Amino acid sequence: MGGSIERAWCLLLSFFTLSFGISLREAEESALKNYYEVQVQKLELDKKHQERLKELGNFFPTLNLEASFNLARKQSFTFQIPPAPPQEFVFVKGSYPKFTLQLVQDLFNLTSIRRYEISKRAEISQRYLLEEKKNEILYRVREAYVNALKARSAVEIYRKHLERVKVHLKDVEELYRQGIVAYKDLLETRVKLFEVREKLASAEANYRKALNYLSYFTGIKVTEVENLSEDPDVDLNYEELISELDNRPLLRYLKENVRLSEKAVELSRSYLYPRAVFEAVYMRTEESDLFPKDRYFVSFVFRWNLFSGLKRFRAIEEAKIEHLKAVKSYEDLRQKLRLQLQNLFEEIETTKVKVELARKQVEEAKEHFRVAVEKYRAGLGTNAEVLDAQSYLKTAEETLQMSRYDLMLKLFKLREVVGGE
């Protein structure tokens, strides 16, 4: 029992949850596990891993076995030394089997080395791309989660508004029976009640749609979401955020692409170098009775392509251009992220001010509503003033909640831009 209470308390501290339902952490874990875009990137990483292992295979010897049955034109000559009878010597039989076992091992092949280095870099690059996709999906899940909270908050606000109108309607009906207020006040309040009910139904529909959208990302049916802390810690240090920006998976991916393009230049240059090969062949053939049936030879081969129409040099220049493009793309994204971070930092500071102003507005709206009700009950105010005060309070409460959730969204966006928690 004590362990269950401890786990529940840890969950409360970790996720700042205040009600039952799927937590944000659970939604994130489910999306990372089930969302198809993440699964595709994981498969792509597996593919890059297999490509690296394939290139690694070029460093191992190649062993070929060949068995054949051959049909050929018989080639022979007859030789006679008297008084012995004529003897036929067959160079090539008309049909014969042949078995060949060949082993080939590169002693020096710079191209294979460079290709393996590129495949290794490509695998590392794909890991960063997978992390970037996870980073992107996490923000989209968080955004969908907060939007669901915003939709649910709108439902709760309209329900409170509906209860206020119902309470006021009872007051109006009682005052009307006493002959204190006109029938017009009763009609106005009833119309307001129907209007609020209609908006509540629309808000409930929006909440269901927000839950369906969240279910799409998580891969499970979401019927409720938990509350998050209404006052998250927003004490941010801009210089620290800038220093952390280089850890963004997308930046690291592009930086790895710069290294990859450097390796591509080295690969293009490797074709200018010679290749040394060791080759061993064992052959058994029934081709002729004059020659040994078992044959073998060992070769050390030196191959060097001395001229190929300058194609190799053009390939080097092309690889250099791709390298410059990779460098420019990296620097461009880095500057864009710095600008995005700077603007987002300013937006967060502005939203913090909006939250404080909205909180004060709610307190004033509550007091305004209380005064309007008391004045109406005392016969000093009008029904329209009460209804207006109710609407003003509803708007103030909605503004406060939406500003809080907008602040959460911007903080989550900040996490996405920086690429960390």
C-alpha positions as CSV (number, residue, x, y, z in Angstrom):
1,M,0.0,0.0,0.0
2,G,2.8,2.3,0.9
3,G,4.5,1.6,-2.4
4,S,1.4,2.6,-4.3
5,I,1.1,5.9,-2.5
6,E,4.8,6.6,-3.1
7,R,4.4,5.9,-6.9
8,A,1.3,8.2,-7.0
9,W,3.2,11.0,-5.3
10,C,6.1,10.7,-7.7
11,L,3.7,10.8,-10.6
12,L,2.2,14.0,-9.1
13,L,5.6,15.6,-8.7
14,S,6.8,14.6,-12.1
15,F,3.9,15.6,-14.3
16,F,2.1,18.2,-12.1
17,T,-1.1,16.4,-12.6
18,L,-4.2,17.4,-10.8
19,S,-6.9,15.0,-12.2
20,F,-7.3,11.5,-13.6
21,G,-6.7,10.7,-17.3
22,I,-3.7,10.2,-19.6
23,S,-0.7,12.1,-18.5
24,L,1.5,14.1,-20.9
25,R,4.4,11.8,-20.3
26,E,2.2,8.8,-21.2
27,A,1.0,10.5,-24.3
28,E,4.6,11.3,-25.3
29,E,5.8,7.7,-24.7
30,S,2.8,6.3,-26.6
31,A,3.5,8.6,-29.6
32,L,7.2,7.7,-29.7
33,K,6.2,4.1,-29.7
34,N,3.2,4.1,-32.1
35,Y,3.4,7.1,-34.4
36,Y,4.2,5.9,-37.9
37,E,6.7,8.7,-38.8
38,V,8.9,7.6,-36.0
39,Q,8.6,4.0,-37.0
40,V,9.7,4.9,-40.6
41,Q,12.8,6.7,-39.3
42,K,13.7,3.7,-37.1
43,L,13.4,1.5,-40.2
44,E,15.6,3.9,-42.1
45,L,18.2,3.7,-39.4
46,D,18.1,-0.1,-39.6
47,K,18.6,0.3,-43.3
48,K,21.7,2.5,-42.9
49,H,23.1,0.0,-40.4
50,Q,22.8,-2.8,-42.9
51,E,24.4,-0.6,-45.6
52,R,27.4,0.0,-43.3
53,L,27.7,-3.8,-42.7
54,K,27.5,-4.3,-46.5
55,E,30.4,-1.9,-47.1
56,L,32.3,-3.6,-44.3
57,G,32.0,-6.8,-46.2
58,N,34.3,-5.4,-48.9
59,F,37.3,-5.8,-46.5
60,F,36.8,-9.6,-46.3
61,P,38.0,-12.0,-49.0
62,T,35.7,-13.1,-51.8
63,L,35.4,-16.9,-52.3
64,N,33.8,-18.1,-55.6
65,L,33.0,-21.7,-56.5
66,E,32.2,-22.6,-60.1
67,A,31.2,-26.0,-61.5
68,S,30.5,-26.5,-65.2
69,F,30.1,-29.2,-67.8
70,N,31.6,-28.0,-71.1
71,L,31.0,-29.0,-74.7
72,A,33.8,-28.2,-77.1
73,R,35.4,-29.1,-80.4
74,K,37.8,-32.0,-79.9
75,Q,41.4,-31.0,-80.5
76,S,44.1,-33.6,-80.9
77,F,46.9,-34.9,-83.0
78,T,48.3,-38.3,-83.9
79,F,52.0,-39.1,-83.3
80,Q,53.7,-42.3,-84.5
81,I,57.2,-43.6,-83.8
82,P,57.8,-46.9,-85.6
83,P,57.5,-49.7,-84.9
84,A,55.0,-48.5,-82.2
85,P,51.4,-48.0,-83.3
86,P,50.1,-44.4,-83.8
87,Q,49.2,-42.6,-80.6
88,E,46.5,-39.9,-80.3
89,F,47.2,-36.9,-78.0
90,V,44.1,-35.0,-77.0
91,F,44.5,-31.4,-76.1
92,V,40.8,-30.6,-75.6
93,K,38.1,-33.2,-75.2
94,G,34.7,-32.9,-76.8
95,S,33.0,-32.8,-73.3
96,Y,34.5,-32.5,-69.9
97,P,33.6,-31.2,-66.4
98,K,35.5,-28.4,-64.6
99,F,35.5,-27.1,-61.0
100,T,37.0,-23.8,-60.0
101,L,37.6,-22.3,-56.6
102,Q,38.7,-18.7,-56.5
103,L,39.7,-16.5,-53.6
104,V,40.2,-12.7,-54.1
105,Q,41.4,-10.3,-51.4
106,D,42.0,-6.6,-51.7
107,L,45.4,-5.7,-50.3
108,F,44.9,-2.0,-50.8
109,N,41.6,-0.4,-52.0
110,L,41.2,3.2,-50.9
111,T,37.8,3.4,-52.5
112,S,36.5,0.6,-50.2
113,I,37.9,2.4,-47.2
114,R,36.2,5.7,-48.2
115,R,32.9,4.0,-49.0
116,Y,32.9,2.4,-45.5
117,E,33.6,5.7,-43.8
118,I,30.7,7.3,-45.7
119,S,28.3,4.5,-44.7
120,K,29.4,4.9,-41.1
121,R,28.8,8.7,-41.2
122,A,25.5,8.1,-42.9
123,E,24.4,5.8,-40.1
124,I,25.4,8.5,-37.5
125,S,23.6,11.1,-39.5
126,Q,20.4,9.0,-39.6
127,R,20.5,8.7,-35.8
128,Y,20.4,12.5,-35.5
129,L,17.5,12.6,-38.0
130,L,15.6,10.0,-35.9
131,E,16.2,12.2,-32.8
132,E,15.0,15.2,-34.7
133,K,11.8,13.4,-35.7
134,K,11.3,12.4,-32.1
135,N,11.8,16.0,-31.1
136,E,9.3,17.1,-33.7
137,I,6.7,14.5,-32.7
138,L,7.1,15.4,-29.0
139,Y,6.2,19.0,-29.8
140,R,3.2,18.0,-31.9
141,V,2.0,15.7,-29.1
142,R,2.5,18.5,-26.5
143,E,0.7,21.0,-28.7
144,A,-2.2,18.6,-29.2
145,Y,-2.3,17.9,-25.5
146,V,-2.4,21.6,-24.6
147,N,-5.0,22.3,-27.2
148,A,-7.1,19.5,-25.6
149,L,-6.6,21.2,-22.3
150,K,-7.6,24.5,-23.8
151,A,-10.8,22.9,-25.2
152,R,-11.6,21.3,-21.9
153,S,-11.0,24.6,-20.1
154,A,-13.5,26.3,-22.5
155,V,-16.0,23.6,-21.6
156,E,-15.5,24.1,-17.9
157,I,-15.8,27.9,-18.2
158,Y,-19.0,27.6,-20.1
159,R,-20.4,25.2,-17.6
160,K,-19.7,27.7,-14.8
161,H,-21.2,30.4,-16.9
162,L,-24.3,28.3,-17.4
163,E,-24.6,27.7,-13.7
164,R,-24.4,31.5,-13.1
165,V,-27.1,32.1,-15.6
166,K,-29.3,29.5,-14.1
167,V,-28.9,31.0,-10.6
168,H,-29.6,34.4,-11.9
169,L,-32.7,33.0,-13.8
170,K,-34.1,31.8,-10.5
171,D,-33.6,35.2,-9.0
172,V,-35.3,36.9,-11.9
173,E,-38.2,34.4,-11.8
174,E,-38.7,35.1,-8.0
175,L,-38.5,38.9,-8.5
176,Y,-41.0,38.6,-11.4
177,R,-43.5,36.7,-9.3
178,Q,-43.2,39.5,-6.7
179,G,-43.8,42.0,-9.4
180,I,-40.5,43.7,-8.9
181,V,-39.1,43.3,-12.4
182,A,-40.6,43.3,-15.9
183,Y,-41.3,40.2,-18.0
184,K,-38.6,41.5,-20.4
185,D,-35.9,40.6,-17.8
186,L,-37.2,37.1,-17.7
187,L,-37.1,36.7,-21.5
188,E,-33.6,38.2,-21.7
189,T,-32.3,35.8,-19.1
190,R,-33.9,32.8,-20.8
191,V,-32.5,33.8,-24.2
192,K,-29.1,34.1,-22.5
193,L,-29.5,30.6,-21.1
194,F,-30.2,29.1,-24.5
195,E,-27.2,31.0,-26.0
196,V,-24.8,29.7,-23.3
197,R,-26.1,26.1,-23.7
198,E,-25.5,26.3,-27.5
199,K,-21.9,27.6,-26.9
200,L,-21.3,24.8,-24.3
201,A,-22.4,22.2,-26.8
202,S,-20.0,23.6,-29.4
203,A,-17.2,23.7,-26.8
204,E,-17.8,20.0,-25.9
205,A,-17.7,19.1,-29.6
206,N,-14.3,20.9,-29.9
207,Y,-13.0,19.1,-26.9
208,R,-13.9,15.7,-28.4
209,K,-12.2,16.7,-31.7
210,A,-9.1,17.7,-29.8
211,L,-9.1,14.4,-28.0
212,N,-9.4,12.6,-31.4
213,Y,-6.5,14.5,-32.7
214,L,-4.4,13.6,-29.7
215,S,-5.4,9.9,-30.2
216,Y,-4.1,10.1,-33.7
217,F,-0.6,10.9,-32.4
218,T,-0.6,8.5,-29.5
219,G,-2.1,5.6,-31.3
220,I,-4.5,4.9,-28.5
221,K,-8.0,6.1,-27.7
222,V,-7.7,9.2,-25.4
223,T,-10.9,10.1,-23.5
224,E,-9.4,12.5,-20.9
225,V,-6.3,14.5,-20.3
226,E,-4.7,15.5,-17.0
227,N,-4.1,19.1,-15.9
228,L,-0.6,20.5,-16.0
229,S,0.9,23.0,-13.7
230,E,-0.9,26.4,-14.3
231,D,2.2,28.3,-13.3
232,P,5.2,26.7,-14.9
233,D,8.7,27.9,-14.2
234,V,9.6,30.4,-16.9
235,D,12.8,31.8,-15.4
236,L,14.9,31.5,-18.6
237,N,18.5,32.5,-19.4
238,Y,18.8,33.5,-23.0
239,E,22.6,33.0,-23.1
240,E,22.3,29.5,-21.8
241,L,19.6,28.7,-24.4
242,I,21.9,30.0,-27.2
243,S,24.7,27.8,-25.9
244,E,22.4,24.7,-25.9
245,L,21.2,25.4,-29.4
246,D,24.0,23.4,-31.0
247,N,22.6,20.3,-29.4
248,R,19.5,20.5,-31.6
249,P,19.4,17.1,-33.4
250,L,18.6,18.8,-36.7
251,L,21.7,21.0,-36.4
252,R,23.8,18.0,-35.5
253,Y,22.4,16.1,-38.5
254,L,23.4,18.9,-40.9
255,K,26.8,19.2,-39.2
256,E,27.2,15.4,-39.8
257,N,26.2,16.0,-43.4
258,V,29.1,18.5,-43.7
259,R,31.5,15.7,-42.6
260,L,29.7,13.3,-44.9
261,S,30.3,15.7,-47.9
262,E,34.0,15.9,-46.9
263,K,34.2,12.1,-47.1
264,A,32.5,12.3,-50.5
265,V,35.3,14.5,-51.7
266,E,37.8,12.0,-50.4
267,L,35.9,9.2,-52.1
268,S,36.1,10.9,-55.4
269,R,39.8,11.4,-55.0
270,S,40.3,7.7,-54.1
271,Y,39.5,6.6,-57.6
272,L,42.8,8.2,-58.7
273,Y,44.8,5.8,-56.6
274,P,45.9,2.3,-57.6
275,R,44.4,-1.0,-56.3
276,A,46.4,-4.0,-55.1
277,V,44.7,-7.4,-55.1
278,F,45.7,-10.9,-54.0
279,E,44.1,-13.7,-56.0
280,A,44.3,-17.5,-55.6
281,V,42.7,-20.1,-57.9
282,Y,42.4,-23.8,-57.7
283,M,40.9,-25.7,-60.7
284,R,40.2,-29.3,-61.4
285,T,39.3,-30.2,-65.0
286,E,39.0,-33.2,-67.3
287,E,39.7,-31.0,-70.3
288,S,42.8,-33.0,-71.4
289,D,44.7,-36.1,-70.6
290,L,48.0,-34.5,-71.5
291,F,47.9,-31.8,-68.8
292,P,47.4,-32.1,-65.0
293,K,43.9,-32.3,-63.9
294,D,44.6,-30.3,-60.7
295,R,45.8,-26.8,-61.4
296,Y,46.3,-23.7,-59.2
297,F,48.0,-20.3,-59.3
298,V,48.5,-17.4,-57.0
299,S,48.6,-13.8,-58.3
300,F,49.4,-10.4,-56.9
301,V,47.6,-7.9,-59.1
302,F,48.3,-4.1,-59.4
303,R,45.5,-2.2,-61.1
304,W,45.6,1.6,-61.9
305,N,43.2,3.5,-64.0
306,L,45.6,6.1,-65.6
307,F,43.0,7.9,-67.8
308,S,39.2,7.9,-68.0
309,G,38.4,11.1,-69.9
310,L,38.9,13.4,-66.9
311,K,35.7,12.1,-65.4
312,R,37.4,11.5,-62.1
313,F,38.5,15.2,-61.8
314,R,35.0,16.4,-62.7
315,A,33.6,14.1,-59.9
316,I,36.0,15.7,-57.4
317,E,34.8,19.2,-58.4
318,E,31.2,18.1,-58.1
319,A,31.8,16.7,-54.6
320,K,33.5,20.0,-53.5
321,I,30.4,21.9,-54.6
322,E,28.2,19.6,-52.6
323,H,30.4,20.1,-49.6
324,L,30.0,23.9,-49.9
325,K,26.3,23.5,-50.2
326,A,26.2,21.4,-47.0
327,V,28.3,24.1,-45.1
328,K,25.9,26.8,-46.3
329,S,22.8,24.9,-45.3
330,Y,24.2,24.3,-41.8
331,E,25.1,27.9,-41.3
332,D,21.8,29.1,-42.6
333,L,19.8,26.8,-40.3
334,R,21.9,27.8,-37.4
335,Q,21.2,31.5,-37.9
336,K,17.5,30.8,-38.4
337,L,17.3,28.8,-35.2
338,R,19.0,31.6,-33.3
339,L,16.6,34.1,-34.7
340,Q,13.6,31.8,-33.9
341,L,14.9,31.4,-30.4
342,Q,15.3,35.2,-29.9
343,N,11.8,35.9,-31.1
344,L,10.4,33.1,-29.0
345,F,12.1,34.4,-26.0
346,E,10.5,37.8,-26.5
347,E,7.1,36.2,-27.0
348,I,7.4,34.2,-23.8
349,E,8.2,37.4,-21.8
350,T,5.2,39.1,-23.4
351,T,2.9,36.2,-22.6
352,K,4.0,36.2,-19.0
353,V,2.8,39.8,-18.8
354,K,-0.5,38.9,-20.4
355,V,-1.0,36.1,-17.8
356,E,-0.5,38.6,-14.9
357,L,-2.8,41.1,-16.5
358,A,-5.5,38.4,-17.2
359,R,-5.3,37.3,-13.5
360,K,-6.0,40.8,-12.4
361,Q,-8.8,41.1,-14.9
362,V,-10.5,38.0,-13.5
363,E,-10.4,39.5,-9.9
364,E,-11.9,42.7,-11.2
365,A,-14.5,40.8,-13.2
366,K,-15.6,38.8,-10.2
367,E,-16.0,42.0,-8.1
368,H,-17.9,43.6,-11.0
369,F,-20.2,40.6,-11.2
370,R,-20.8,40.6,-7.4
371,V,-21.7,44.3,-7.4
372,A,-24.0,43.9,-10.4
373,V,-26.0,41.1,-8.8
374,E,-26.3,42.9,-5.5
375,K,-27.5,46.1,-7.2
376,Y,-30.0,44.1,-9.3
377,R,-31.4,42.3,-6.2
378,A,-31.7,45.7,-4.5
379,G,-33.5,47.2,-7.4
380,L,-30.7,49.6,-8.2
381,G,-29.4,47.8,-11.3
382,T,-30.7,46.4,-14.6
383,N,-30.8,42.8,-15.8
384,A,-28.6,43.7,-18.8
385,E,-25.9,44.8,-16.4
386,V,-25.9,41.4,-14.6
387,L,-25.8,39.5,-17.9
388,D,-23.0,41.7,-19.2
389,A,-21.1,41.2,-16.0
390,Q,-21.5,37.4,-16.4
391,S,-20.2,37.6,-19.9
392,Y,-17.3,39.8,-18.9
393,L,-16.3,37.4,-16.1
394,K,-16.6,34.4,-18.5
395,T,-14.3,36.3,-21.0
396,A,-11.8,37.2,-18.3
397,E,-11.6,33.6,-17.1
398,E,-11.2,32.3,-20.6
399,T,-8.5,34.9,-21.4
400,L,-6.6,33.9,-18.3
401,Q,-6.8,30.2,-19.1
402,M,-5.9,30.6,-22.7
403,S,-2.9,32.9,-21.8
404,R,-1.6,30.2,-19.4
405,Y,-1.9,27.5,-22.0
406,D,-0.3,29.8,-24.7
407,L,2.6,30.2,-22.3
408,M,2.9,26.4,-22.0
409,L,2.9,26.0,-25.7
410,K,5.6,28.6,-26.2
411,L,7.7,26.8,-23.5
412,F,7.2,23.5,-25.4
413,K,8.1,25.3,-28.6
414,L,11.3,26.5,-26.9
415,R,12.1,22.9,-26.1
416,E,11.7,22.0,-29.7
417,V,13.9,24.8,-31.0
418,V,16.7,24.1,-28.5
419,G,16.2,20.3,-29.0
420,G,16.3,19.3,-25.3
421,E,14.1,19.1,-22.2
